[in-house]
Amino acid sequence: MDPVTRRELFGLGLKGALGLSATAYWASSARADQKTYASREGKAKRVIQIFLPGGLAHQESWDVKPFAPLEYRGTVKPVETKVDDLVFGHRLARTAKLADRLCVCRSVTHTEAAHERGVHNVFTGYAPSPALVFPSFGSVVAHELGPRADLPPYVCVPNMPTPYAGSGYLSSAFAPFSLGSDPARKDFKVRDLNLAKGVDRKRFGRRRELLDAINRRFGEQFPAEARPDGLNAMDSFYERAYALLDNPTARTAFDLNKEPNKLRDRYGRHQAGQRFLLARRLVEAGVRWVTVSYGGWDHHDRIQEGLDRLLPPFDQAYSALISDLEQRGLLDSTLVLVTSEFGRTPKVNPTGGRDHWPRVFSLVLAGGGVKRGLAYGRSDATAAEPEEDALPIADWAATVYQLVGIHSDKELMAPGARPIEIVKDGRVRKELLA
């Protein structure tokens, strides 16, 4: 602990004499020193985060090395793009035609080779800590900017893909709303959006009045400042559920049947296509942050078979999403992120796969105030290390927050009255901004 000054000792003694605890005194001091900034909507008024769990191989997708030895480049075939020095793998042929709309960061780096630790980095901007779980981007956005159009500010499609996509040390009131079902299913139905069978609006209203009466009576036992987080979060959950049930706009936003069949076919009648299309509907209706998870990319064995199965649907859906947003005039105000956990080893292993590799990998941004047609950074000849403009996760995170209108060095209050920066030591990479 830092040395205590005479002024602080006197203050502490005075607080004690007045019946206040030392903890309360230190908490008030921390709040006084807390770095606070007003958060306002930035250029990215909405965000779609596409998460590819397991670790997409950058050498097979965004950072192909056609002149590397066969044991490094694998069997991927290069596809030229409209952007100088940017070559994609052949399974991204549709996306390659739209490369002039993208910002491909090929020099992203962190040090975490385990799945849960890599995920924590990419969802929070922090390396994992045994003392604290940090909040995800979506939860921070929900905390700082709040809901819009009576819709949840943060939605996961189809479900929260990892605990690190949650609210961390923030109240669970800022956790994501999860669909509970896959939009690609023929019987797709969002939970909590419809009344239970046999319950009409009048009956539902009576139930709500009864619950409110019980909650008021129960709440009298807890002063507002002493209410446990679980109670506040539950109240918030019910209020959001009521708002969804009473909001026809919300029910429409989740209804994929409102989309023309031709557009659904264009995205693809598969998981990637229908999930990405629903994400577009949600942000268009007013949801601030949508996290969409797709596939399983942990290809330690037979990577070519795995990519043959997963990348073509992604290519179809992602290219359709970018084009659709652009045609609707939404791309400039919608940030689309393609994220994973880490990259894969430069050399193909004896079982035809690639293992975990966090030292360099690729992340892709589009729209929402990002520079178009940019190949940012460079990996070396075998995609093993950053060679130019290494991009730490903290800098990437700070840049994302800048785009949505949040100061990444703003401090939020963690348990124990500890002010914690949203991102620690992150530097906004202005080279990525339009």
Helices and strands as residue ranges (DSSP letters): H 6-17, H 22-33, E 46-51, G 58-60, H 70-73, E 78-80, E 87-89, G 90-92, H 93-96, G 99-101, E 102-109, H 115-124, H 137-145, E 154-157, G 163-165, G 172-174, E 177-178, H 201-219, G 224-226, H 229-245, H 248-253, G 256-258, H 261-267, H 271-285, E 289-293, H 303-327, G 331-333, E 334-339, E 343-344, E 356-357, E 361-366, E 374-376, E 378-379, E 386-388, E 391-392, H 393-404, E 411-414, E 418-421, G 430-432
